[in-house]
Amino acid sequence: MPTRLTRDEPGVFRLNGTKGHATGALFSRWLPTLARLDDGTPEGGEELVAFVPRSADGVVVTDDSDDIGQRTAASGTVEFFDVRIPSEHILRRGKALVGTHAVGSFAQLLHAAIEVGIAGAVLAETAEFVRTSARAVHEAHRPACA
């Protein structure tokens, strides 16, 4: 279901829809979410960014992503059921990305942290394998031929 914001009362919107594979959703306190302003058309109106508290009524986060081996990406599906969003938690998408902003830097830092976590896990598992399971090759113990 497309994610839509509908005007509710003055200064309040309602958010409904689904955000699939939301990176970090399982650990996040806030879920930045792109949504279309419901203007009655099938494609929706202006695209907005809603900053949604993960603990808000109507937010359902499901741990349903295998993250392609990334155990700590903490991604999942997020569903929004009539979530009340005050207007101060909503930005026009263009305004969020105009001028100096940290959106791109944050995304790069987030993905670098995920990759560092993966590399650390690979190193730890390799070291554990070498300590507990690796064996020297039989030929490695023979004296060199003269």
Backbone bond lengths (Angstrom), bond angles and torsions (degrees), N, CA, C in turn:
res aa  C-N    CA-C-N  psi(-1)  N-CA   C-N-CA  omega(-1)  CA-C   N-CA-C  phi
1 M - - - 1.449 - - 1.539 108.15 -
2 P 1.331 118.12 129.57 1.462 119.73 178.75 1.529 110.73 -60.72
3 T 1.321 115.97 144.65 1.459 120.07 -179.02 1.526 108.27 -83.50
4 R 1.337 115.62 123.25 1.467 122.02 -174.91 1.512 111.60 -128.72
5 L 1.322 114.14 144.54 1.463 122.19 171.11 1.523 107.76 -108.07
6 T 1.315 115.78 132.06 1.456 121.50 178.57 1.521 108.11 -121.90
7 R 1.338 115.94 134.71 1.466 118.79 176.57 1.526 108.13 -65.61
8 D 1.320 115.58 134.43 1.461 120.57 -177.34 1.517 109.12 -109.51
9 E 1.289 116.02 -80.38 1.464 122.57 176.82 1.529 106.51 -122.33
10 P 1.308 119.55 170.50 1.469 119.29 -179.84 1.539 111.33 -54.39
11 G 1.333 115.39 125.25 1.459 120.66 178.08 1.519 115.04 80.75
12 V 1.339 117.79 7.95 1.468 120.74 -177.63 1.532 109.69 -137.32
13 F 1.322 114.69 138.91 1.457 122.28 175.20 1.521 108.27 -119.46
14 R 1.328 116.53 163.63 1.465 122.75 172.27 1.524 107.47 -118.45
15 L 1.330 115.74 134.06 1.460 121.50 -178.63 1.521 108.99 -109.64
16 N 1.326 115.84 130.00 1.459 122.63 176.70 1.519 108.90 -137.23
17 G 1.325 116.26 142.45 1.454 120.13 176.81 1.510 112.08 140.04
18 T 1.330 114.34 -165.48 1.455 121.16 -175.37 1.514 109.96 -135.48
19 K 1.310 115.13 139.57 1.463 121.82 173.53 1.521 106.06 -118.93
20 G 1.328 116.77 111.43 1.455 120.80 -178.67 1.510 111.80 -86.07
21 H 1.300 116.85 150.20 1.460 124.76 179.10 1.534 111.38 43.84
22 A 1.304 116.09 60.12 1.468 122.06 179.80 1.529 108.93 -83.72
23 T 1.338 116.13 104.14 1.467 121.50 -176.21 1.527 110.40 -60.04
24 G 1.328 115.97 127.91 1.452 122.15 176.86 1.516 115.38 80.83
25 A 1.328 117.87 0.87 1.467 121.04 -174.14 1.525 113.57 -59.86
26 L 1.328 117.80 -30.06 1.468 119.68 -176.46 1.525 112.15 -70.36
27 F 1.345 117.40 -25.17 1.461 120.85 -177.94 1.527 113.16 -110.99
28 S 1.319 117.98 -13.18 1.464 122.00 -172.21 1.518 112.58 -72.17
29 R 1.316 114.99 148.76 1.472 120.64 171.49 1.519 110.54 -91.64
30 W 1.341 116.22 -27.96 1.464 122.51 179.18 1.518 108.62 -124.41
31 L 1.321 116.64 142.30 1.453 122.72 179.62 1.529 109.05 -118.80
32 P 1.322 118.17 96.03 1.469 118.64 175.46 1.524 108.34 -67.60
33 T 1.321 116.56 128.43 1.457 120.99 -171.03 1.521 110.88 -136.50
34 L 1.330 116.88 128.11 1.456 121.16 173.47 1.519 108.43 -79.63
35 A 1.317 116.26 134.72 1.463 120.79 178.89 1.522 108.82 -148.06
36 R 1.296 115.78 150.77 1.467 121.54 176.39 1.517 109.32 -92.47
37 L 1.318 115.28 138.45 1.461 120.40 174.83 1.525 107.06 -72.05
38 D 1.302 117.08 123.21 1.457 121.73 -177.46 1.521 109.19 -69.48
39 D 1.341 115.30 111.22 1.466 119.97 179.02 1.523 111.52 -116.07
40 G 1.344 115.66 13.83 1.458 119.78 177.82 1.521 114.55 90.98
41 T 1.327 117.86 -9.78 1.463 119.86 178.44 1.525 109.36 -91.81
42 P 1.337 118.41 155.62 1.469 120.54 -179.05 1.528 113.01 -59.49
43 E 1.339 117.46 -39.75 1.466 119.53 -178.55 1.522 112.90 -81.99
44 G 1.305 117.38 -13.94 1.466 120.48 179.53 1.519 111.16 84.32
45 G 1.296 114.90 169.69 1.456 120.88 -177.64 1.511 112.55 -92.85
46 E 1.302 114.89 -138.28 1.463 122.63 -175.51 1.528 111.50 -59.76
47 E 1.337 115.25 141.62 1.456 120.36 176.73 1.530 108.70 -85.08
48 L 1.334 115.32 128.50 1.461 122.07 -178.11 1.525 109.94 -122.89
49 V 1.330 115.65 162.07 1.458 121.46 174.29 1.523 107.23 -110.45
50 A 1.326 115.78 119.67 1.463 121.19 177.44 1.527 108.35 -105.66
51 F 1.312 116.93 129.24 1.464 121.83 175.42 1.520 106.88 -97.73
52 V 1.335 114.49 107.97 1.462 121.94 -169.86 1.527 109.92 -108.32
53 P 1.336 118.05 123.91 1.470 118.63 173.89 1.533 109.12 -64.78
54 R 1.315 116.94 131.57 1.471 120.50 -179.15 1.529 111.09 -60.04
55 S 1.324 116.33 -28.72 1.466 120.94 -177.02 1.532 113.15 -85.26
56 A 1.327 118.13 1.74 1.474 120.48 -177.25 1.524 111.23 -64.98
57 D 1.327 115.51 146.87 1.469 120.21 175.43 1.521 109.16 -59.53
58 G 1.328 116.25 133.39 1.453 121.19 178.04 1.517 114.48 94.57
59 V 1.344 117.86 -1.45 1.465 121.24 176.57 1.527 108.28 -95.47
60 V 1.331 115.89 124.26 1.461 121.13 178.43 1.525 107.97 -122.63
61 V 1.333 116.32 118.33 1.462 122.13 178.58 1.525 107.48 -107.88
62 T 1.332 116.11 125.12 1.459 121.88 -178.56 1.523 109.74 -113.86
63 D 1.316 116.32 128.39 1.462 122.71 178.02 1.525 107.84 -82.28
64 D 1.338 116.41 82.34 1.463 120.18 -174.26 1.524 113.29 -125.92
65 S 1.314 117.62 19.20 1.458 120.27 -178.82 1.522 109.81 -115.45
66 D 1.341 116.42 134.77 1.466 118.04 177.36 1.522 111.06 -85.62
67 D 1.331 117.41 -7.47 1.463 123.89 174.75 1.520 113.07 55.27
68 I 1.300 117.18 24.41 1.461 123.16 176.29 1.523 110.10 48.99
69 G 1.316 116.86 46.39 1.458 121.29 178.05 1.517 114.61 86.73
70 Q 1.319 118.52 -2.65 1.461 121.50 -179.71 1.523 108.54 -88.93
71 R 1.329 116.15 89.55 1.464 120.46 -171.87 1.525 114.12 -63.50
72 T 1.315 118.11 -24.61 1.467 118.62 -176.01 1.523 113.56 -112.79
73 A 1.334 118.10 17.62 1.470 119.75 175.29 1.524 109.77 -70.18
74 A 1.326 116.42 -23.56 1.459 122.93 175.37 1.522 113.10 55.27
75 S 1.321 116.03 38.92 1.458 120.69 179.38 1.517 109.96 -86.10
76 G 1.299 115.10 160.33 1.450 120.73 176.67 1.503 110.26 -175.40
77 T 1.312 115.86 177.63 1.461 121.30 176.66 1.522 108.33 -88.83
78 V 1.336 115.79 136.77 1.462 121.01 176.90 1.523 107.92 -117.52
79 E 1.317 115.70 128.85 1.461 121.13 176.66 1.518 108.73 -114.45
80 F 1.327 114.72 140.65 1.466 121.36 -179.74 1.515 108.23 -118.21
81 F 1.324 115.96 121.44 1.453 122.21 -179.80 1.522 109.37 -119.16
82 D 1.329 115.86 97.05 1.467 121.24 176.94 1.533 112.33 54.88
83 V 1.321 116.38 42.92 1.469 121.62 -178.10 1.522 108.84 -76.10
84 R 1.311 115.87 127.26 1.468 122.79 -178.98 1.530 108.50 -79.64
85 I 1.346 116.99 121.09 1.458 122.36 -178.52 1.523 108.77 -123.30
86 P 1.355 118.15 115.83 1.468 118.95 175.79 1.526 110.59 -68.00
87 S 1.311 117.37 148.30 1.463 121.53 -174.68 1.528 112.80 -59.55
88 E 1.345 118.56 -25.91 1.466 119.26 179.03 1.531 112.44 -71.63
89 H 1.324 117.53 -8.07 1.472 121.65 176.43 1.529 111.82 -99.68
90 I 1.343 116.13 12.60 1.457 120.65 -177.74 1.524 109.40 -124.94
91 L 1.330 115.56 132.65 1.463 122.13 176.67 1.518 109.30 -123.41
92 R 1.314 114.97 147.80 1.459 118.20 168.94 1.521 106.17 -66.68
93 R 1.301 117.09 136.90 1.467 120.48 -176.40 1.520 110.48 -56.08
94 G 1.300 117.84 -42.66 1.463 121.19 179.50 1.515 112.35 -60.12
95 K 1.323 118.07 -40.82 1.471 121.52 179.99 1.517 111.45 -66.65
96 A 1.324 116.89 -32.54 1.457 120.28 -179.89 1.522 111.24 -68.62
97 L 1.335 116.61 -22.21 1.462 120.08 -174.70 1.524 113.80 -114.92
98 V 1.323 118.25 9.38 1.459 121.40 -179.38 1.524 109.66 -96.78
99 G 1.320 115.96 139.69 1.466 120.13 177.84 1.514 110.98 73.09
100 T 1.312 115.38 -160.32 1.455 120.44 -179.89 1.521 109.34 -71.44
101 H 1.305 115.56 125.95 1.465 120.64 178.52 1.515 108.92 -151.54
102 A 1.309 115.67 167.34 1.456 120.60 -175.68 1.522 112.87 -110.49
103 V 1.331 118.37 9.33 1.457 120.17 -175.68 1.526 111.17 -60.13
104 G 1.340 117.40 -52.47 1.461 120.34 -179.77 1.510 112.09 -64.29
105 S 1.333 116.43 -42.85 1.464 120.40 179.68 1.519 110.96 -63.16
106 F 1.331 116.81 -41.85 1.459 120.18 179.49 1.530 110.23 -63.05
107 A 1.338 117.24 -43.98 1.463 120.71 179.80 1.526 110.39 -61.38
108 Q 1.336 116.95 -42.63 1.461 119.82 179.21 1.522 111.12 -65.33
109 L 1.326 116.95 -42.63 1.459 121.00 179.12 1.532 110.91 -63.77
110 L 1.331 116.51 -42.55 1.463 120.94 178.71 1.525 110.42 -59.58
111 H 1.327 117.22 -48.67 1.460 119.73 -178.12 1.523 111.73 -70.06
112 A 1.326 118.13 -33.97 1.471 119.96 175.31 1.528 109.78 -63.86
113 A 1.337 117.27 -40.39 1.465 120.58 178.93 1.526 110.87 -64.02
114 I 1.320 116.90 -39.03 1.464 120.48 177.45 1.525 109.59 -63.20
115 E 1.328 116.35 -44.69 1.470 120.13 -178.89 1.526 111.87 -66.67
116 V 1.335 117.72 -37.90 1.463 120.63 176.32 1.527 109.53 -63.86
117 G 1.318 116.66 -39.89 1.467 120.29 176.75 1.517 111.96 -61.96
118 I 1.333 116.43 -42.06 1.460 120.14 178.08 1.519 110.03 -63.80
119 A 1.340 116.89 -46.78 1.475 120.60 -179.54 1.527 110.64 -61.34
120 G 1.327 117.88 -40.69 1.467 121.32 178.45 1.516 111.64 -62.85
121 A 1.332 116.16 -41.00 1.468 120.07 178.68 1.520 111.23 -66.43
122 V 1.333 117.04 -40.26 1.469 120.60 177.96 1.524 109.53 -61.89
123 L 1.330 116.92 -45.61 1.460 120.75 179.87 1.531 110.85 -61.87
124 A 1.317 117.57 -45.52 1.464 121.24 -179.20 1.533 111.40 -63.44
125 E 1.331 116.66 -43.51 1.465 119.58 -179.90 1.531 111.16 -68.36
126 T 1.327 116.97 -36.49 1.468 119.98 177.36 1.526 110.39 -64.82
127 A 1.324 116.77 -45.51 1.469 120.63 179.06 1.530 110.48 -61.25
128 E 1.314 117.58 -41.48 1.465 121.60 178.40 1.522 110.77 -63.54
129 F 1.327 117.44 -42.30 1.457 121.34 178.37 1.532 110.41 -62.56
130 V 1.322 116.62 -45.32 1.464 120.17 -179.50 1.530 110.49 -62.76
131 R 1.341 116.68 -41.95 1.471 120.47 179.78 1.519 112.61 -65.56
132 T 1.324 117.81 -38.92 1.469 120.06 -169.26 1.525 115.20 -107.47
133 S 1.317 118.69 -21.99 1.464 119.16 -171.15 1.517 115.65 -127.42
134 A 1.296 118.75 -22.92 1.463 120.22 -174.54 1.521 110.27 -73.83
135 R 1.316 115.41 144.68 1.458 120.82 176.69 1.517 108.17 -127.34
136 A 1.302 114.84 146.59 1.466 118.43 175.75 1.515 108.71 -69.36
137 V 1.288 116.90 150.48 1.450 121.39 177.75 1.526 108.36 -71.46
138 H 1.309 116.24 142.18 1.459 121.54 -177.29 1.532 111.02 -52.09
139 E 1.339 116.60 -43.28 1.471 120.07 -176.84 1.531 112.67 -65.65
140 A 1.309 117.38 -19.69 1.462 119.99 -176.77 1.525 111.99 -67.55
141 H 1.344 117.89 -17.24 1.460 121.01 -177.97 1.526 113.34 -95.67
142 R 1.321 118.59 -5.50 1.466 121.28 -179.34 1.517 110.64 -81.54
143 P 1.318 116.90 143.27 1.460 119.04 175.83 1.524 110.13 -67.73
144 A 1.292 114.99 151.52 1.472 120.39 179.92 1.520 109.89 -64.21
145 C 1.307 117.06 145.12 1.468 121.79 176.99 1.525 109.85 -69.00
146 A 1.316 115.43 140.35 1.460 118.79 -179.72 1.497 110.67 -95.99
